[in-house]
Amino acid sequence: MAYELDCVSIRGFRRAHLSQLAQYIHDRDIDGHYNGNRKQFEARHKDLLVFAARLMNMYHDKSLRISK
């Protein structure tokens, strides 16, 4: 069954979770590993780097409040 995903809850996450996830994404650039088709992997990774930057902007926003 297919479904459309337009948002993902981060309820329960804390600033440390956001920071750690962003670091995982950036660490991949250091070791250079990939799975499957390299061209497709790199395209997805580029999207994830943009996402990581958004996470870090949220992490540094002192007004951020995440519901439990």
C-alpha positions as CSV (number, residue, x, y, z in Angstrom):
1,M,0.0,0.0,0.0
2,A,1.4,3.4,-1.0
3,Y,0.9,6.5,1.1
4,E,1.9,10.1,0.9
5,L,4.3,11.5,3.6
6,D,4.3,15.2,4.0
7,C,5.7,15.5,7.5
8,V,7.5,13.6,10.1
9,S,7.1,14.2,13.8
10,I,10.2,14.9,15.8
11,R,8.2,14.7,19.0
12,G,10.4,13.5,21.8
13,F,13.6,14.6,20.1
14,R,15.9,17.1,21.8
15,R,18.5,19.4,20.5
16,A,21.1,16.7,21.0
17,H,19.2,14.4,18.7
18,L,19.1,17.0,16.0
19,S,22.8,17.6,16.4
20,Q,23.7,13.9,16.4
21,L,21.6,13.2,13.2
22,A,23.2,16.1,11.4
23,Q,26.7,14.9,12.4
24,Y,25.9,11.4,11.0
25,I,25.1,12.9,7.7
26,H,28.2,15.0,7.6
27,D,30.4,12.2,8.8
28,R,29.6,10.2,5.6
29,D,31.6,12.8,3.7
30,I,34.7,11.9,5.7
31,D,34.6,8.2,5.0
32,G,33.0,8.3,1.6
33,H,31.0,5.1,1.8
34,Y,27.9,4.6,-0.3
35,N,25.3,1.9,-1.0
36,G,23.8,0.9,-4.3
37,N,24.1,3.1,-7.4
38,R,26.7,5.8,-6.6
39,K,25.1,8.5,-8.7
40,Q,21.7,8.0,-7.1
41,F,23.3,7.8,-3.6
42,E,25.2,11.0,-4.1
43,A,22.0,12.8,-5.2
44,R,20.2,11.6,-2.1
45,H,23.2,12.5,0.1
46,K,23.1,16.1,-1.3
47,D,19.5,16.4,-0.3
48,L,20.4,15.1,3.2
49,L,23.1,17.6,3.5
50,V,20.5,20.4,2.9
51,F,18.3,18.7,5.5
52,A,21.2,18.5,8.0
53,A,21.8,22.2,7.5
54,R,18.1,22.9,8.3
55,L,18.5,20.7,11.4
56,M,21.5,22.6,12.6
57,N,19.7,26.0,12.1
58,M,16.9,24.7,14.3
59,Y,19.4,23.4,16.8
60,H,21.0,26.8,17.1
61,D,17.6,28.6,17.3
62,K,17.3,29.3,21.1
63,S,13.5,29.8,20.7
64,L,13.1,26.2,19.5
65,R,10.7,24.2,21.7
66,I,10.0,20.5,20.9
67,S,6.9,18.9,22.5
68,K,7.5,15.8,24.6
